[in-house]
Amino acid sequence: MKQRAFALDALRGYAILTMVLSATIAGGILPAWMYHAQTPPPTHVFNPDIPGLTWVDLVFPFFLFSMGAAFPFSIGKRLEAGESRLRLTYDALKRGLQLTFFAIFIQHFYPYVLSNPQDLRSWLLAICCFIVLFPMFMRIPLNMPSWGHQTIKWGSYAIATAMLLTVDYADGQAFSLYHSNIIILLLANMAFWGTLVYVFTMNNRWLRVGILALLAGIICSSKVGGWQRSLFDFTPLPWMYKFDYLKYLFIVLPGSIAGEYLLQWMKTRNVNAPEERPVKAIGMLLVSVGIIICNLVGLYNRWLTLNLLLVAVLLSIGFLLLRKARESSLLWRNLFALGGFLLLLGLCFESFEGGIKKDHATFSYFFVTSGLACMGLIALHILCDYFHCLKSTRFLVMSGQNPMIAYVAGDLLIMPVMGILGVTPLLSYFHTNVWLGFLQGIILTSLSLLVTMFFTRIKWFWRT
């Protein structure tokens, strides 16, 4: 099996690009549903009492889901090749530590952290940070022994550490291990703990589900007290790990089940067998996307009963379309069943913990977003693997293959270059109305996309 899971790359690419878009649109002037539900305009002050779901609230769980869906391809392949679980656990720990360093390093070298207001020094240091990340996370394309590659890698870590400890930061701040990018730090924890769980439950999905049930019990009971609270509060390295981070396993581990369905389809598909009729594929595409839109609109506007009824209708239509499944629709049926169950479970939890919220994340949020990620994977599989719309989805696939570059290109390269060229002040013109405010996000995201596609095309991948 040499074919890549293009739908999974595309889902990861969608998540990372919309993550960049949500961070680059103009603040304060767009409709509230263009931001996180708990940070409404114009002030964007965090309000944990506001329930609801927006498209911005989907980007991080979609990325977590795609991380879990990749486990069967990376970990499963290595286990089948005979690698020991101990070795895989060691590699998971190393990956987690690398991502933690990445989270700390990039957070300290954002231009606004280095100086206030930003100046030439801060822009040049940000670009230096971007350059140092290449030997740190990619294999230099030179013919040399392995020790040479390792020397370059460890040398880049030494340079990065020296930069962290010697650079002066804005407003008299100093280097701190606690000053890290929370998104990457959460991914680092999931890279370790998610891998650890999958390594020991690869052939036992029910054990994976049982671990989630135990985790749910500890989280719920910790709010009352007892040993559960002691375990919840215990952390030997609070700058790197908190038990609270483990709640995102409720997204990662369901993603691993979806990844197993995808891998199974890729291994067993018969390319000579008759495919489903295009009308069924189009129907499933519309149903899957419709379910996502329905929940975004219904949960944001708090039309809870109407949303549940519409979801039930759309799920029923989907199951009717998939009654007689063959080839691609066998995968769609499995993913649709998994996604439908997770979505309904999340809607059943909706009123618990004050309604669905990203922050602080509720059980409804975990299950609903996991279900919607399944629907997104179905839609992208139909586009990428059934209709073979590879040219039109290439920007998603290429971004998904190089997500670390896509995540930092804007802050560590695009904005510093714009600052050096004196273009940054022109962005103020985009803050005059809604459409220009959104256009700012499109332009900056497109520039990050072009940078990512360039490095992906020349096969300069950042990997942990």
C-alpha positions as CSV (number, residue, x, y, z in Angstrom):
1,M,0.0,0.0,0.0
2,K,1.9,3.1,-1.3
3,Q,-1.1,5.4,-1.7
4,R,-1.3,8.3,0.7
5,A,-4.5,9.0,2.7
6,F,-5.2,12.3,0.8
7,A,-8.4,12.9,2.6
8,L,-6.6,12.7,5.9
9,D,-3.9,15.1,4.7
10,A,-6.7,17.4,3.4
11,L,-8.5,17.4,6.8
12,R,-5.3,18.2,8.5
13,G,-4.6,21.0,6.0
14,Y,-8.1,22.4,6.4
15,A,-7.6,22.5,10.2
16,I,-4.2,24.2,10.0
17,L,-5.2,26.8,7.3
18,T,-8.5,27.7,9.1
19,M,-6.4,28.0,12.3
20,V,-4.2,30.5,10.6
21,L,-7.2,32.3,9.0
22,S,-9.0,32.6,12.4
23,A,-5.8,34.3,13.8
24,T,-5.3,36.7,11.0
25,I,-8.8,38.2,10.3
26,A,-9.3,41.6,11.7
27,G,-10.5,41.7,15.3
28,G,-13.6,43.5,16.7
29,I,-15.4,44.3,13.5
30,L,-16.6,41.0,12.1
31,P,-19.8,39.2,13.2
32,A,-19.5,37.3,16.4
33,W,-19.7,33.9,14.7
34,M,-16.4,34.7,13.0
35,Y,-14.6,34.4,16.3
36,H,-14.5,31.9,19.2
37,A,-17.9,31.8,20.8
38,Q,-16.5,32.6,24.2
39,T,-14.5,35.7,23.0
40,P,-17.1,37.8,21.2
41,P,-16.4,41.2,19.5
42,P,-15.7,44.0,19.9
43,T,-13.6,43.6,23.0
44,H,-12.9,39.8,22.7
45,V,-12.9,39.5,26.5
46,F,-13.1,35.8,27.4
47,N,-16.5,34.9,28.9
48,P,-16.7,31.2,30.0
49,D,-20.5,31.5,30.5
50,I,-21.3,31.9,26.8
51,P,-22.3,28.5,25.2
52,G,-22.2,27.9,21.5
53,L,-20.1,26.7,18.6
54,T,-18.5,28.6,15.7
55,W,-16.3,27.4,12.8
56,V,-13.3,28.8,14.7
57,D,-14.1,26.4,17.5
58,L,-13.7,23.5,15.1
59,V,-10.2,24.0,13.8
60,F,-8.3,22.7,16.8
61,P,-10.4,19.6,17.4
62,F,-10.3,18.8,13.6
63,F,-6.5,18.9,13.9
64,L,-6.5,16.7,17.0
65,F,-8.8,14.2,15.3
66,S,-6.5,14.0,12.2
67,M,-3.6,13.4,14.6
68,G,-5.4,10.5,16.1
69,A,-6.4,9.2,12.6
70,A,-2.8,9.1,11.6
71,F,-1.9,6.7,14.4
72,P,-2.8,3.5,12.5
73,F,-0.7,4.7,9.6
74,S,2.4,5.6,11.6
75,I,2.3,3.5,14.7
76,G,0.4,0.6,13.3
77,K,2.8,0.2,10.4
78,R,5.8,0.1,12.8
79,L,4.1,-2.4,15.1
80,E,3.3,-4.7,12.1
81,A,7.0,-4.4,11.0
82,G,8.1,-5.8,14.3
83,E,9.1,-2.8,16.3
84,S,8.7,-3.2,20.1
85,R,6.1,-1.2,22.1
86,L,9.0,0.0,24.3
87,R,10.7,1.6,21.3
88,L,7.4,3.2,20.2
89,T,6.9,4.6,23.7
90,Y,10.4,6.0,23.7
91,D,9.8,7.7,20.3
92,A,6.5,9.1,21.5
93,L,8.2,10.6,24.5
94,K,10.9,12.1,22.3
95,R,8.2,13.5,20.0
96,G,6.4,15.0,22.9
97,L,9.6,16.7,24.2
98,Q,10.4,18.0,20.7
99,L,7.0,19.6,20.3
100,T,7.3,21.0,23.8
101,F,10.6,22.7,22.9
102,F,8.9,23.9,19.7
103,A,6.1,25.4,21.7
104,I,8.5,27.3,24.0
105,F,10.9,28.4,21.2
106,I,8.3,29.9,18.9
107,Q,6.4,31.6,21.6
108,H,9.5,33.5,22.8
109,F,10.3,34.7,19.2
110,Y,7.1,36.1,18.1
111,P,7.9,39.7,17.1
112,Y,5.4,41.2,19.6
113,V,7.1,39.2,22.4
114,L,10.6,40.5,21.5
115,S,9.8,44.2,21.4
116,N,6.9,46.6,21.9
117,P,6.5,48.3,19.5
118,Q,8.0,45.9,17.0
119,D,11.2,46.9,15.4
120,L,13.9,45.7,13.0
121,R,15.6,43.6,15.7
122,S,12.4,41.7,16.6
123,W,11.6,41.0,12.9
124,L,15.1,39.7,12.2
125,L,15.1,37.5,15.3
126,A,11.8,36.0,14.3
127,I,13.1,35.2,10.9
128,C,16.3,33.7,12.5
129,C,13.9,31.5,14.6
130,F,12.2,30.3,11.5
131,I,15.5,29.4,9.8
132,V,16.8,27.6,12.9
133,L,13.7,25.4,12.9
134,F,14.7,23.8,9.6
135,P,17.7,21.8,10.7
136,M,15.9,21.1,14.0
137,F,12.9,19.4,12.4
138,M,13.9,18.2,8.9
139,R,16.6,15.9,7.6
140,I,19.1,18.0,5.7
141,P,19.1,16.8,2.0
142,L,22.8,16.2,2.0
143,N,24.6,12.8,1.5
144,M,26.3,12.3,4.9
145,P,26.4,9.7,7.6
146,S,23.7,9.6,10.3
147,W,26.0,11.1,12.9
148,G,26.4,14.1,10.7
149,H,22.7,14.6,10.5
150,Q,22.4,14.2,14.3
151,T,25.2,16.7,14.8
152,I,23.4,19.3,12.7
153,K,20.1,18.6,14.6
154,W,21.6,18.9,18.1
155,G,23.6,21.9,17.0
156,S,20.4,23.7,16.0
157,Y,18.9,22.9,19.4
158,A,22.0,24.3,21.0
159,I,21.7,27.5,18.9
160,A,18.0,27.8,19.8
161,T,18.7,27.3,23.5
162,A,21.4,30.0,23.4
163,M,18.9,32.4,21.6
164,L,16.3,31.7,24.3
165,L,18.6,32.4,27.2
166,T,20.5,35.5,25.8
167,V,17.8,37.5,23.9
168,D,16.2,40.5,25.6
169,Y,12.4,40.4,25.5
170,A,9.8,43.2,25.5
171,D,8.8,45.0,28.7
172,G,11.7,43.5,30.7
173,Q,10.4,40.0,30.5
174,A,12.8,37.0,30.8
175,F,12.9,33.5,29.4
176,S,10.4,31.2,31.1
177,L,9.5,27.6,30.6
178,Y,5.9,28.5,31.4
179,H,5.8,30.9,28.4
180,S,4.8,28.5,25.6
181,N,2.3,28.2,22.7
182,I,-0.6,26.4,24.4
183,I,-1.8,24.9,21.1
184,I,1.5,23.2,20.4
185,L,1.9,22.3,24.1
186,L,-1.5,20.5,24.0
187,L,-0.4,18.7,20.8
188,A,2.8,17.6,22.5
189,N,0.8,16.1,25.3
190,M,-1.5,14.3,22.9
191,A,1.4,13.1,20.7
192,F,2.8,11.3,23.8
193,W,-0.3,10.2,25.7
194,G,-2.4,9.4,22.6
195,T,0.5,7.4,21.1
196,L,1.0,5.6,24.5
197,V,-2.7,4.5,24.6
198,Y,-2.8,3.5,21.0
199,V,0.4,1.4,21.3
200,F,-1.2,-0.8,23.9
201,T,-4.7,-0.8,22.5
202,M,-4.1,-1.1,18.8
203,N,-5.9,-4.4,18.5
204,N,-8.5,-3.7,21.2
205,R,-10.9,-0.8,20.5
206,W,-13.1,-1.6,23.5
207,L,-10.1,-1.2,25.8
208,R,-9.5,2.2,24.2
209,V,-13.1,3.1,24.9
210,G,-12.7,1.8,28.5
211,I,-9.8,4.0,29.1
212,L,-11.9,7.0,28.0
213,A,-14.6,5.9,30.4
214,L,-12.1,5.8,33.3
215,L,-10.8,9.2,32.3
216,A,-14.3,10.6,32.2
217,G,-14.9,9.2,35.7
218,I,-11.7,10.8,37.1
219,I,-12.4,14.2,35.5
220,C,-16.0,14.3,36.8
221,S,-15.2,13.1,40.3
222,S,-12.2,15.5,40.6
223,K,-14.7,18.4,40.8
224,V,-15.9,16.9,44.1
225,G,-12.6,15.9,45.7
226,G,-11.0,12.6,46.9
227,W,-8.1,10.9,45.3
228,Q,-9.4,11.9,41.9
229,R,-8.8,15.5,42.8
230,S,-5.3,14.7,44.0
231,L,-4.5,12.9,40.8
232,F,-6.0,15.7,38.7
233,D,-3.9,18.3,40.5
234,F,-0.6,16.3,40.5
235,T,2.0,17.4,38.0
236,P,5.7,17.0,38.4
237,L,6.4,19.5,35.5
238,P,3.5,22.0,35.4
239,W,5.1,23.9,32.5
240,M,4.8,20.8,30.4
241,Y,2.0,18.5,31.7
242,K,-1.3,18.9,33.5
243,F,-3.8,16.1,33.9
244,D,-6.4,18.5,32.5
245,Y,-4.7,18.2,29.1
246,L,-5.7,14.5,28.9
247,K,-9.3,15.5,28.2
248,Y,-8.4,16.0,24.6
249,L,-8.0,12.3,24.3
250,F,-11.8,12.3,23.8
251,I,-11.0,13.7,20.4
252,V,-7.7,12.0,19.5
253,L,-8.8,8.4,20.3
254,P,-12.0,8.5,18.3
255,G,-9.9,9.8,15.5
256,S,-7.7,6.7,15.8
257,I,-10.8,4.6,15.2
258,A,-11.6,6.6,12.1
259,G,-8.0,6.2,10.9
260,E,-8.3,2.4,11.3
261,Y,-11.4,2.4,9.1
262,L,-9.5,4.5,6.5
263,L,-6.4,2.2,6.6
264,Q,-8.6,-0.9,6.4
265,W,-10.3,0.5,3.3
266,M,-7.0,1.3,1.6
267,K,-5.7,-2.2,2.3
268,T,-8.7,-4.1,1.1
269,R,-10.2,-2.0,-1.6
270,N,-10.6,-3.6,-5.0
271,V,-9.8,-1.0,-7.7
272,N,-11.5,-3.2,-10.3
273,A,-14.8,-3.5,-8.4
274,P,-17.6,-1.2,-9.5
275,E,-17.8,2.0,-7.6
276,E,-20.8,3.7,-6.2
277,R,-23.0,5.8,-8.4
278,P,-22.0,9.5,-8.4
279,V,-25.5,10.5,-7.2
280,K,-24.9,8.6,-4.0
281,A,-21.5,10.2,-3.5
282,I,-23.0,13.7,-4.1
283,G,-25.8,12.8,-1.7
284,M,-23.3,11.8,1.0
285,L,-21.2,14.9,0.4
286,L,-24.3,17.1,0.8
287,V,-25.4,15.2,3.9
288,S,-22.0,15.3,5.6
289,V,-21.4,19.0,4.9
290,G,-25.1,19.7,5.8
291,I,-24.6,18.1,9.2
292,I,-21.6,20.3,10.0
293,I,-23.4,23.5,8.9
294,C,-26.6,22.5,10.7
295,N,-24.7,22.1,14.0
296,L,-22.7,25.3,13.6
297,V,-25.9,27.3,13.0
298,G,-28.1,25.5,15.5
299,L,-25.6,25.4,18.4
300,Y,-24.4,28.9,18.0
301,N,-28.0,30.3,17.9
302,R,-29.1,27.9,20.7
303,W,-31.8,26.3,18.5
304,L,-31.1,23.0,20.4
305,T,-34.4,21.1,19.7
306,L,-34.5,22.2,16.0
307,N,-30.9,21.3,15.6
308,L,-31.4,17.8,17.1
309,L,-34.4,17.2,14.8
310,L,-32.5,18.3,11.7
311,V,-29.5,16.2,12.7
312,A,-31.8,13.2,13.1
313,V,-33.3,13.8,9.6
314,L,-29.9,14.2,8.0
315,L,-28.5,11.1,9.7
316,S,-31.5,9.1,8.6
317,I,-31.0,10.2,5.0
318,G,-27.3,9.3,5.2
319,F,-28.0,5.8,6.5
320,L,-30.7,5.3,3.8
321,L,-28.1,6.3,1.2
322,L,-25.6,3.8,2.6
323,R,-27.9,0.8,3.0
324,K,-26.2,-1.1,0.2
325,A,-22.6,-0.2,0.5
326,R,-19.7,-1.2,-1.8
327,E,-16.1,-0.1,-2.1
328,S,-15.8,3.6,-1.1
329,S,-19.3,3.6,0.6
330,L,-18.1,0.8,2.9
331,L,-15.7,3.4,4.4
332,W,-18.3,6.1,4.3
333,R,-20.8,3.9,6.2
334,N,-18.3,3.1,9.0
335,L,-17.2,6.7,9.4
336,F,-20.8,7.9,9.2
337,A,-21.9,5.4,11.9
338,L,-19.0,6.5,14.1
339,G,-19.6,10.2,13.5
340,G,-23.3,9.9,13.9
341,F,-22.9,8.2,17.3
342,L,-20.4,10.7,18.6
343,L,-22.5,13.6,17.4
344,L,-25.7,12.3,19.1
345,L,-23.7,11.5,22.2
346,G,-22.4,15.1,22.2
347,L,-25.9,16.5,21.7
348,C,-27.2,14.4,24.6
349,F,-24.5,16.0,26.8
350,E,-25.2,19.5,25.5
351,S,-27.0,20.9,28.6
352,F,-24.4,19.4,30.9
353,E,-21.7,21.9,32.1
354,G,-23.8,24.8,31.0
355,G,-23.9,24.1,27.2
356,I,-21.3,23.3,24.6
357,K,-18.1,25.4,25.0
358,K,-14.6,25.3,23.7
359,D,-13.2,27.0,26.9
360,H,-13.5,25.5,29.3
361,A,-14.0,22.5,27.1
362,T,-17.1,20.4,27.9
363,F,-17.9,16.8,27.1
364,S,-20.4,17.9,24.6
365,Y,-17.7,19.8,22.8
366,F,-15.4,16.7,22.6
367,F,-18.1,14.4,21.2
368,V,-19.8,16.9,18.9
369,T,-16.5,18.1,17.3
370,S,-15.3,14.5,16.9
371,G,-18.5,13.6,15.1
372,L,-18.3,16.6,12.9
373,A,-14.6,15.7,12.1
374,C,-15.9,12.3,10.9
375,M,-18.3,14.1,8.6
376,G,-15.5,16.3,7.3
377,L,-13.3,13.3,6.6
378,I,-16.2,11.7,4.6
379,A,-16.7,14.9,2.6
380,L,-13.0,15.2,1.8
381,H,-12.7,11.5,1.0
382,I,-15.5,11.9,-1.5
383,L,-13.7,14.9,-3.1
384,C,-10.2,13.5,-3.0
385,D,-10.6,9.7,-3.5
386,Y,-13.9,9.3,-5.2
387,F,-14.1,12.3,-7.6
388,H,-10.3,12.6,-7.6
389,C,-10.4,16.4,-7.2
390,L,-6.7,16.4,-6.4
391,K,-5.9,19.7,-8.2
392,S,-8.6,21.7,-6.5
393,T,-7.7,20.2,-3.1
394,R,-4.0,20.2,-3.5
395,F,-3.5,23.3,-1.4
396,L,-5.2,21.4,1.5
397,V,-3.2,18.2,1.0
398,M,0.1,20.0,0.8
399,S,-0.6,22.1,3.9
400,G,-1.6,19.0,5.7
401,Q,1.7,17.3,4.8
402,N,3.7,20.2,6.3
403,P,1.5,21.6,9.1
404,M,4.3,22.9,11.4
405,I,5.6,25.2,8.7
406,A,2.0,26.4,7.9
407,Y,1.4,27.1,11.6
408,V,4.4,29.5,12.1
409,A,5.1,30.9,8.6
410,G,2.8,33.9,9.2
411,D,4.2,35.0,12.5
412,L,7.9,34.1,12.0
413,L,8.3,35.0,8.3
414,I,5.4,36.7,6.5
415,M,4.7,39.4,9.1
416,P,8.4,40.1,9.8
417,V,9.1,40.5,6.1
418,M,6.1,42.8,5.8
419,G,7.4,44.8,8.7
420,I,10.9,45.1,7.2
421,L,9.4,46.3,3.9
422,G,7.2,48.8,5.7
423,V,4.0,47.2,4.6
424,T,2.5,46.4,8.0
425,P,1.0,49.9,8.6
426,L,-1.1,49.4,5.4
427,L,-3.0,46.6,7.3
428,S,-4.9,49.3,9.2
429,Y,-6.9,50.0,6.0
430,F,-8.4,46.5,6.3
431,H,-9.9,47.4,9.7
432,T,-12.5,49.8,8.3
433,N,-15.3,47.3,7.4
434,V,-16.3,43.6,7.6
435,W,-15.3,42.6,4.1
436,L,-11.9,44.1,4.3
437,G,-11.3,42.6,7.7
438,F,-12.0,39.2,6.3
439,L,-9.9,39.9,3.2
440,Q,-6.9,40.6,5.5
441,G,-7.2,37.1,6.8
442,I,-7.5,35.6,3.3
443,I,-4.4,37.5,2.1
444,L,-2.2,36.6,5.1
445,T,-3.4,33.0,5.1
446,S,-2.7,32.7,1.4
447,L,0.8,34.0,1.9
448,S,1.4,31.4,4.6
449,L,-0.1,28.8,2.3
450,L,2.3,29.7,-0.6
451,V,5.3,29.4,1.7
452,T,4.1,26.0,2.9
453,M,3.4,24.7,-0.6
454,F,6.8,25.8,-1.7
455,F,8.6,23.9,1.0
456,T,6.3,20.9,0.5
457,R,7.0,20.9,-3.2
458,I,10.8,20.8,-2.7
459,K,10.2,18.1,0.0
460,W,11.5,20.2,3.0
461,F,9.2,18.7,5.6
462,W,9.3,19.5,9.3
463,R,8.9,16.2,11.3
464,T,9.2,15.2,14.9
